């Protein structure tokens, strides 16, 4: 028996066993917050008849799981597995922002509540209602306009931490919101209290990938720019075909009227024709 071979083989088996045990120990059944709580605090000022919001100075960081918890994976049965797991879409995420009522807030009028509406968001940013009470009770529901969900969150004014998600490499992102008071019986805005707009921000790593350069073979037609009273016509049969007006708006390039056509127009014939007098 070759003793050296035996020792190497045993080491590989032991290492493989250790990796399998480690992977089992780091299967996550919940979505990490990715840091300490960052709490926008809402306050109703009865004397002035309006809402206000105090934003914390900390800015959360959108982080993928493979960065915050290396070698960890989510339970494949969890509803966020496809979005967040490194073996799936592996998106960056953060749950640090939490909506909360300021302890110094005046009481809202009876039968009213504060609802929050997203007004705009940078491309790629998504939001989800998140809850993980047990393996049998897990919630991952689109909100704030994500996947055609309602843009309005009907807040019950208890502390609430949505999950914000974005593709890796998206860079810093922002979203603008409006908080307003509604009559909970009708769902209509309570006109006696002014709402407030606010902006949430996230930092994130910018993608290091170079943009992909593409090239296409196009058909470029030009004519002198002083022939503005002419239009393009085309036909596929120069001998017997009919000429048809092309609904292509020319742009000025280097003093010439220019129309750029895709390659599907290859083999066609073109001409300029004067506009008919009405």
WOWOZI-V578114 format. One record per pair of residues at least 24 apart in sequence whose C-alpha atoms are under 10 Angstrom apart, sorted by sequence separation. I is the first residue (numbers start at 1). GAP is how many residues later the second one is. If there is no record, write none. Layout:
BEGIN
I:GAP / I:GAP
END
This chain:
BEGIN
36:24 / 66:24 / 68:24 / 120:24 / 121:24 / 129:24 / 155:24 / 175:24 / 176:24 / 246:24 / 35:25 / 64:25 / 65:25 / 66:25 / 67:25 / 118:25 / 119:25 / 120:25 / 152:25 / 174:25 / 175:25 / 176:25 / 225:25 / 245:25 / 34:26 / 35:26 / 64:26 / 65:26 / 66:26 / 117:26 / 118:26 / 119:26 / 151:26 / 152:26 / 153:26 / 174:26 / 175:26 / 225:26 / 243:26 / 244:26 / 245:26 / 33:27 / 34:27 / 63:27 / 64:27 / 65:27 / 117:27 / 118:27 / 152:27 / 173:27 / 174:27 / 175:27 / 223:27 / 225:27 / 232:27 / 243:27 / 244:27 / 245:27 / 34:28 / 63:28 / 64:28 / 65:28 / 116:28 / 117:28 / 154:28 / 173:28 / 174:28 / 222:28 / 224:28 / 225:28 / 243:28 / 245:28 / 34:29 / 62:29 / 63:29 / 64:29 / 131:29 / 172:29 / 173:29 / 174:29 / 221:29 / 222:29 / 223:29 / 225:29 / 226:29 / 227:29 / 228:29 / 236:29 / 34:30 / 62:30 / 63:30 / 64:30 / 130:30 / 131:30 / 154:30 / 172:30 / 173:30 / 222:30 / 224:30 / 225:30 / 226:30 / 227:30 / 236:30 / 237:30 / 238:30 / 243:30 / 34:31 / 61:31 / 62:31 / 63:31 / 120:31 / 129:31 / 130:31 / 131:31 / 171:31 / 172:31 / 173:31 / 222:31 / 224:31 / 225:31 / 226:31 / 234:31 / 236:31 / 237:31 / 238:31 / 61:32 / 62:32 / 93:32 / 95:32 / 118:32 / 119:32 / 129:32 / 130:32 / 131:32 / 171:32 / 172:32 / 223:32 / 224:32 / 225:32 / 235:32 / 236:32 / 237:32 / 238:32 / 32:33 / 35:33 / 60:33 / 61:33 / 62:33 / 92:33 / 93:33 / 94:33 / 95:33 / 117:33 / 118:33 / 119:33 / 128:33 / 129:33 / 130:33 / 144:33 / 154:33 / 170:33 / 171:33 / 172:33 / 222:33 / 223:33 / 224:33 / 225:33 / 235:33 / 236:33 / 31:34 / 34:34 / 60:34 / 61:34 / 62:34 / 93:34 / 117:34 / 118:34 / 128:34 / 129:34 / 130:34 / 170:34 / 171:34 / 172:34 / 222:34 / 223:34 / 224:34 / 234:34 / 235:34 / 236:34 / 34:35 / 60:35 / 61:35 / 95:35 / 116:35 / 117:35 / 118:35 / 127:35 / 128:35 / 129:35 / 169:35 / 170:35 / 171:35 / 221:35 / 222:35 / 223:35 / 234:35 / 235:35 / 32:36 / 60:36 / 116:36 / 117:36 / 127:36 / 128:36 / 168:36 / 169:36 / 170:36 / 171:36 / 221:36 / 222:36 / 223:36 / 233:36 / 234:36 / 235:36 / 32:37 / 59:37 / 60:37 / 115:37 / 116:37 / 117:37 / 126:37 / 127:37 / 128:37 / 167:37 / 168:37 / 169:37 / 170:37 / 221:37 / 222:37 / 233:37 / 234:37 / 58:38 / 59:38 / 115:38 / 116:38 / 126:38 / 127:38 / 164:38 / 166:38 / 168:38 / 169:38 / 220:38 / 221:38 / 222:38 / 232:38 / 233:38 / 234:38 / 58:39 / 114:39 / 115:39 / 116:39 / 125:39 / 126:39 / 127:39 / 168:39 / 169:39 / 220:39 / 221:39 / 232:39 / 233:39 / 114:40 / 115:40 / 125:40 / 126:40 / 169:40 / 219:40 / 220:40 / 221:40 / 231:40 / 232:40 / 233:40 / 28:41 / 56:41 / 113:41 / 114:41 / 115:41 / 124:41 / 125:41 / 126:41 / 219:41 / 220:41 / 230:41 / 231:41 / 232:41 / 55:42 / 113:42 / 114:42 / 115:42 / 124:42 / 125:42 / 218:42 / 219:42 / 220:42 / 230:42 / 231:42 / 232:42 / 26:43 / 31:43 / 113:43 / 114:43 / 123:43 / 124:43 / 218:43 / 219:43 / 229:43 / 230:43 / 231:43 / 232:43 / 26:44 / 27:44 / 28:44 / 29:44 / 30:44 / 112:44 / 113:44 / 122:44 / 123:44 / 124:44 / 217:44 / 218:44 / 219:44 / 229:44 / 230:44 / 231:44 / 26:45 / 27:45 / 28:45 / 29:45 / 30:45 / 125:45 / 217:45 / 218:45 / 219:45 / 227:45 / 229:45 / 230:45 / 26:46 / 27:46 / 28:46 / 29:46 / 53:46 / 124:46 / 216:46 / 217:46 / 218:46 / 219:46 / 227:46 / 228:46 / 229:46 / 230:46 / 25:47 / 26:47 / 27:47 / 28:47 / 29:47 / 31:47 / 53:47 / 123:47 / 216:47 / 218:47 / 219:47 / 227:47 / 228:47 / 229:47 / 23:48 / 24:48 / 25:48 / 26:48 / 27:48 / 28:48 / 29:48 / 30:48 / 53:48 / 54:48 / 80:48 / 122:48 / 125:48 / 218:48 / 22:49 / 23:49 / 24:49 / 26:49 / 27:49 / 29:49 / 31:49 / 53:49 / 124:49 / 125:49 / 221:49 / 223:49 / 22:50 / 23:50 / 28:50 / 30:50 / 31:50 / 52:50 / 80:50 / 122:50 / 123:50 / 125:50 / 221:50 / 29:51 / 79:51 / 122:51 / 123:51 / 19:52 / 29:52 / 121:52 / 122:52 / 123:52 / 28:53 / 31:53 / 52:53 / 121:53 / 122:53 / 51:54 / 78:54 / 120:54 / 121:54 / 122:54 / 100:55 / 120:55 / 121:55 / 99:56 / 101:56 / 119:56 / 120:56 / 121:56 / 28:57 / 38:57 / 39:57 / 40:57 / 41:57 / 42:57 / 43:57 / 44:57 / 78:57 / 100:57 / 101:57 / 118:57 / 119:57 / 120:57 / 37:58 / 38:58 / 39:58 / 40:58 / 41:58 / 42:58 / 43:58 / 44:58 / 77:58 / 78:58 / 80:58 / 99:58 / 100:58 / 101:58 / 118:58 / 119:58 / 120:58 / 34:59 / 35:59 / 36:59 / 37:59 / 38:59 / 39:59 / 40:59 / 41:59 / 42:59 / 43:59 / 45:59 / 46:59 / 47:59 / 77:59 / 78:59 / 79:59 / 80:59 / 81:59 / 99:59 / 100:59 / 117:59 / 118:59 / 119:59 / 33:60 / 34:60 / 35:60 / 36:60 / 37:60 / 38:60 / 39:60 / 40:60 / 41:60 / 42:60 / 43:60 / 44:60 / 45:60 / 46:60 / 75:60 / 78:60 / 79:60 / 80:60 / 98:60 / 99:60 / 100:60 / 117:60 / 118:60 / 32:61 / 33:61 / 34:61 / 35:61 / 36:61 / 37:61 / 38:61 / 39:61 / 40:61 / 41:61 / 42:61 / 43:61 / 44:61 / 45:61 / 46:61 / 77:61 / 78:61 / 79:61 / 80:61 / 98:61 / 99:61 / 100:61 / 116:61 / 117:61 / 118:61 / 31:62 / 32:62 / 33:62 / 34:62 / 35:62 / 39:62 / 40:62 / 41:62 / 42:62 / 43:62 / 44:62 / 45:62 / 46:62 / 78:62 / 79:62 / 98:62 / 99:62 / 116:62 / 117:62 / 31:63 / 32:63 / 33:63 / 39:63 / 42:63 / 43:63 / 44:63 / 45:63 / 46:63 / 51:63 / 97:63 / 98:63 / 99:63 / 115:63 / 116:63 / 117:63 / 31:64 / 32:64 / 33:64 / 41:64 / 43:64 / 44:64 / 97:64 / 98:64 / 115:64 / 116:64 / 43:65 / 95:65 / 96:65 / 97:65 / 98:65 / 114:65 / 115:65 / 116:65 / 95:66 / 96:66 / 97:66 / 114:66 / 115:66 / 94:67 / 95:67 / 96:67 / 97:67 / 113:67 / 114:67 / 115:67 / 94:68 / 95:68 / 96:68 / 113:68 / 114:68 / 94:69 / 95:69 / 112:69 / 113:69 / 114:69 / 115:69 / 44:70 / 93:70 / 94:70 / 95:70 / 112:70 / 113:70 / 114:70 / 93:71 / 94:71 / 111:71 / 112:71 / 113:71 / 42:72 / 92:72 / 93:72 / 94:72 / 109:72 / 111:72 / 112:72 / 115:72 / 92:73 / 93:73 / 108:73 / 110:73 / 111:73 / 112:73 / 91:74 / 92:74 / 93:74 / 109:74 / 110:74 / 111:74 / 112:74 / 113:74 / 115:74 / 91:75 / 92:75 / 93:75 / 111:75 / 112:75 / 114:75 / 90:76 / 91:76 / 92:76 / 112:76 / 113:76 / 114:76 / 90:77 / 91:77 / 92:77 / 112:77 / 113:77 / 125:77 / 89:78 / 90:78 / 91:78 / 92:78 / 112:78 / 119:78 / 121:78 / 89:79 / 91:79 / 116:79 / 118:79 / 119:79 / 120:79 / 121:79 / 115:80 / 116:80 / 117:80 / 118:80 / 119:80 / 121:80 / 84:81 / 109:81 / 114:81 / 116:81 / 118:81 / 83:82 / 84:82 / 83:83 / 84:83 / 83:84 / 109:84 / 108:85 / 31:99 / 30:100 / 31:100 / 30:101 / 31:101 / 64:101 / 30:102 / 62:102 / 63:102 / 64:102 / 29:103 / 30:103 / 62:103 / 63:103 / 64:103 / 97:103 / 29:104 / 30:104 / 62:104 / 63:104 / 64:104 / 97:104 / 29:105 / 30:105 / 62:105 / 63:105 / 64:105 / 97:105 / 29:106 / 62:106 / 63:106 / 62:107 / 30:108 / 62:108 / 94:108 / 29:109 / 62:109 / 93:109 / 62:110 / 61:111 / 62:111 / 93:111 / 61:112 / 92:112 / 92:113 / 42:115 / 41:118 / 39:120 / 39:121 / 39:122 / 38:123 / 37:124 / 53:126 / 52:127 / 33:128 / 51:128 / 52:128 / 33:129 / 51:129 / 33:130 / 50:130 / 51:130 / 32:131 / 50:131 / 31:132 / 42:137 / 44:137 / 62:139 / 63:139 / 60:140 / 61:140 / 62:140 / 63:140 / 64:140 / 59:141 / 60:141 / 61:141 / 62:141 / 63:141 / 49:142 / 50:142 / 51:142 / 52:142 / 53:142 / 59:142 / 60:142 / 61:142 / 62:142 / 63:142 / 49:143 / 50:143 / 51:143 / 52:143 / 53:143 / 55:143 / 58:143 / 59:143 / 60:143 / 61:143 / 62:143 / 49:144 / 50:144 / 51:144 / 52:144 / 53:144 / 54:144 / 55:144 / 56:144 / 58:144 / 59:144 / 60:144 / 61:144 / 48:145 / 49:145 / 50:145 / 51:145 / 52:145 / 53:145 / 55:145 / 48:146 / 49:146 / 50:146 / 51:146 / 52:146 / 46:147 / 45:148 / 44:149 / 44:150 / 44:151 / 42:154 / 40:158 / 40:160
END
